[in-house]
Amino acid sequence: MLSRPLKLGFLASGNGSSALAIVGAIRAGQLAAEARLLVSNNRGAQALASAAAAGVPSLCVPTQKDPDAADARLTDEMRARGVELIVLSGYLRHLGPRTLAAYAGRIVNIHPGPLPEFGGAGMYGARVHAAVIAAGWTASAAVIHLVDEEYDHGPELVRQVVPVAAADTPETLEARVRALEPEFFVETLRRIAAGDLRLPAAG
């Protein structure tokens, strides 16, 4: 069982908008948590600069050249800072076996469409929304789920339904889903911290 406040680590490849919203909620006293570390695989990620400006320790761990070494370093860095729960915020790399084992049942991600129907490798951003519209669905969803060795496959924790309008394009649907994601993530972590939403025991 996670101690309180939540001791959070973040992974981001780009802007890390959800991570920064969570950090903002912590600083405002709206979430019982500590932001221990933000890691990006991309040296140019805006999330790194934004985290540093907010006083959150941050570093880059590139993954392409040596994925195994990156996996080991990521695990070591998170453990060294006492991270108990890892939050993915637009992290576009597959997590390695060491990180997955060390944080089994304690890595959460938000997906911009219903799962399992619109998940898997390559299903991110506008591709998800285009697929939802092409399938004729009248409602999409933002889904927060646990992360395992397969893309978008871990157990679902909670979802927020987003109606699909007849005139929606992938761009308009993406804008609506993206707008609700940060606060949805904050509220979900608030429920975890309060004990109202329990993470399944790691298997």
Order of alpha helices (4+ residues) and beta strands (2+ residues): beta-alpha-beta-alpha-beta-alpha-beta-alpha-beta-alpha-beta-beta-alpha
